[in-house]
């Protein structure tokens, strides 16, 4: 699923940039690119700030409040990408470990993805290491992010 989104994004960006997707680097065809390489391709072809703008997230003015429902969508979509599951199968009441089988590496990836996504929208957004132990469910993560993006931290 993760690589299908990257393939869609790459083909879409290549087409918009006037390039034939079939003529792209063979490494792209194998879909084995690192995240950094994917971001570099995206930036060079489209100048886009985030690959998630293609799937419905809109750019924000720094300091603008992010609605809780949108935070849930961000957490859900990023988690689904990391765990390679359907976003619709993720609910707020699910435990990361017990229900979604997320290991510690997946949770670190989620934290990094959230910090990356939200730091551009909320100046200096960061999930504190000492708070990680308290984030056991999707709802915990959404509530934490919502509180932090409202200036409650």
N, C-alpha and C positions, 0 to 999 in steps of 0.2 A: 504494500500500500504506500509506504513512504516513497519508494522509488518511482511509483506510478505518478505521484504528484510532481516529483522532480522532473520526470520525463515530460509530462504535460507542460510544466512551467518552461522548460528548456525549449521545447518545440514552439510554444506560443511566443516566447521572447525572440527566438531565432527568426520566426516568420515576420514579427513586427519590425525587426531590425533589417529586414530585406535579405536575410540569409536563407539558403536552402537547408532545412534541418538534416537532410541526408548527407550534406557535405560537412557537417560538424565533425569535430575531433572524434575518432573512433572510441576514445575513452568514455565519451558521453554515451555512446550506444551501449556500452557494457553496463552503464548505470552504477559504476563503482566509484564515483567521485566522492571525495571527502566533502564535508559541509562547507569548508572554506572554499573549495573549488566551485561548488554550486553557487555560493554567494558571489564569488568573483565573476562567474558567467552572468549571473543575474544583473549585477551592477554594471558590467561592461556593455551588455546588450540593451538594457532598458533604463538604467539609472534609477531603478526602483529602490525604495528604502527597505522594504520588507517583502519577502515572498508571500506573506500571508495577506497582502492587499489583494492578491488575485482571488483569494477564496472568501472575501467579504469583509475583512477588517479595514476600517477607514483610518486615514491619517488623523492624528490628533494635534491640537495645539498644546504645547507643554503647559502643564498645570491644570488642564481641563479634567474635570471629574469623569471617571470611567464608571459606567453603570455596572452593578453587580452581575446582571445577566450577561453582559459582554465579558466580564472577567471569567465567569463560568465557561463561556464558549472558548475563550483563549486557553484556559487550563485544560478543558476537555479535549480540544483539538490538538494541543501540543502533547498531551499525555497519550492520546490515541496514536499519534505519529510515532512517538517513542516506543510504545508497546506493540505497535503494528496491529491495532484492533480498530473496529469501527467506532467512530465518535458517538454514535447513537446508543452504543452499549454501555456508556459511562454515565452514571448518575451521581448526584452529590452525596448520597449516603454511603457510597462504596469506600471500603478501606483500600488504601494503596497496596498493602501487602496481602491481606487475607482475601480480598475479593478480586483484585486486579493482577495479582501475582507480580507486582513491581518489586524488583530487587533494589539494592542501595544505589547501584549505578544508574538505573532508570530514574530514580528520585533525584539524583544529582543532575542528570540531564534535564529533568523537568525544571529544577531550580534555575539552571543556567539559561534555559529557553525563556522562562518567565522574566528573569532579570534582563535578558536581551530585548525582549519584546516591550517590556514596560519601562525600561530606563529611557527609552526614546520618547515616551509619552508622559512620564512622571519623573521629573528631575531626580537623579540619584537613587532610583528605586533599587532596593537590595533586600534579599531575604537573609536575615541574620542567622549565622550558624547555630547559635544557642536556641533559636526558635524551631529548628527543623524537627526536633524530637516531638514537638507538640502537634505537628502536621501529620495526622494519621489517616484522614479521610479527604476525599475531594472537597467536601464542604469546609473542612478546616483550612485547606489551602485557599479556597475562594474567599472565605471570611477574612483570613489573614491579609491577602492581597487587597481586598476591598478596603479594609481598615487602613492599611498602609498608604494606599493611593488617595485616600480622603484626608491624609495628613494626620492620622491618628497615632503615628509612631514617633 
